């Protein structure tokens, strides 16, 4: 999944879907990464 750059703050964020323990899809959004690499690494390790 891609990482996006926030034009207002200049930081990177990721947004993706994951299933929770009940089987429902949840949108995960984490913001404030300094680099794109950090954002993608967070997503891979989630």
C-alpha positions as a Markdown table, in Angstrom:
| # | Residue | x | y | z |
|---|---|---|---|---|
| 1 | Unk | 0.0 | 0.0 | 0.0 |
| 2 | Unk | 1.2 | 3.5 | -0.6 |
| 3 | Unk | 2.3 | 6.1 | 1.9 |
| 4 | Unk | 1.0 | 9.6 | 1.5 |
| 5 | Unk | 2.6 | 13.0 | 2.2 |
| 6 | Unk | 0.6 | 15.5 | 4.2 |
| 7 | Unk | 0.9 | 18.8 | 2.4 |
| 8 | Unk | 0.1 | 20.9 | 5.4 |
| 9 | Unk | 2.5 | 19.4 | 7.9 |
| 10 | Unk | 5.1 | 18.0 | 5.5 |
| 11 | Unk | 5.1 | 14.6 | 7.2 |
| 12 | Unk | 4.1 | 11.2 | 5.8 |
| 13 | Unk | 1.2 | 9.0 | 6.8 |
| 14 | Unk | -0.2 | 5.6 | 6.0 |
| 15 | Unk | -3.8 | 4.5 | 5.6 |
| 16 | Unk | -4.8 | 0.9 | 5.1 |
| 17 | Unk | -7.5 | -1.6 | 6.0 |
| 18 | Unk | -7.0 | -4.5 | 8.5 |
| 19 | Unk | -9.4 | -7.1 | 9.9 |
| 20 | Unk | -10.0 | -6.9 | 13.7 |
| 21 | Unk | -10.6 | -9.8 | 16.0 |
| 22 | Unk | -14.3 | -10.0 | 15.0 |
| 23 | Unk | -13.5 | -10.2 | 11.3 |
| 24 | Unk | -14.6 | -6.7 | 10.4 |
| 25 | Unk | -12.5 | -4.5 | 8.2 |
| 26 | Unk | -11.1 | -1.5 | 10.1 |
| 27 | Unk | -9.3 | 1.5 | 8.6 |
| 28 | Unk | -5.9 | 2.1 | 10.1 |
| 29 | Unk | -4.4 | 5.6 | 9.8 |
| 30 | Unk | -1.1 | 6.6 | 11.4 |
| 31 | Unk | 0.4 | 10.0 | 10.8 |
| 32 | Unk | 3.5 | 11.9 | 11.6 |
| 33 | Unk | 6.3 | 9.9 | 10.0 |
| 34 | Unk | 9.5 | 11.9 | 9.0 |
| 35 | Unk | 10.3 | 9.7 | 6.0 |
| 36 | Unk | 8.3 | 7.6 | 3.6 |
| 37 | Unk | 10.5 | 4.6 | 4.5 |
| 38 | Unk | 9.4 | 4.8 | 8.2 |
| 39 | Unk | 5.7 | 4.9 | 7.1 |
| 40 | Unk | 6.0 | 1.9 | 4.9 |
| 41 | Unk | 8.0 | 0.0 | 7.5 |
| 42 | Unk | 5.2 | 0.6 | 10.1 |
| 43 | Unk | 2.6 | -0.7 | 7.7 |
| 44 | Unk | 4.7 | -3.9 | 7.0 |
| 45 | Unk | 5.2 | -4.6 | 10.7 |
| 46 | Unk | 1.6 | -3.9 | 11.7 |
